[in-house]
Amino acid sequence: QAQLVESGGGLVQAGGSLRLSCLDSEGLFTMNKMGWFRQAPGNEREFVGAIDWIGYSTYYADSVKGRFTISRDTEQNTVFLEMTSLKPEDTGVYFCAAAGADMRGLQSAPGDYHYWGQGTQVTVST
């Protein structure tokens, strides 16, 4: 069964950093574009950023641009989300997702991503 497993979440003070990982445990998504999303309680799932299959192209939400960086290690089947200058409003459950093969470019709509991990909690305190 295809699995995406997120890790690296935790509690951090505002201004701090965290690095999230998303392991493609079966190696099924090495050719897929990948995205990161987050969801705070009571809110809809929000796009954070995306990366193409080889890691050359990235796309970020305006709210995280300049603070978050997505990368991928194709040998380790892992996608990373490096988060710096964290703010309390970055708090939420962070999900990684694999895009469908038909997604054109890098997109921000959750519906363009067909496979999802279970998420990892990130809490940023003041």
Salt bridges, closest charged atoms under 4 A:
GLU46 OE1 - ARG38 NE 2.85
ASP62 OD1 - LYS65 NZ 3.03
GLU82 OE1 - ARG19 NE 3.58
ASP90 OD1 - ARG38 NH1 2.80
ASP90 OD2 - ARG67 NH1 2.77
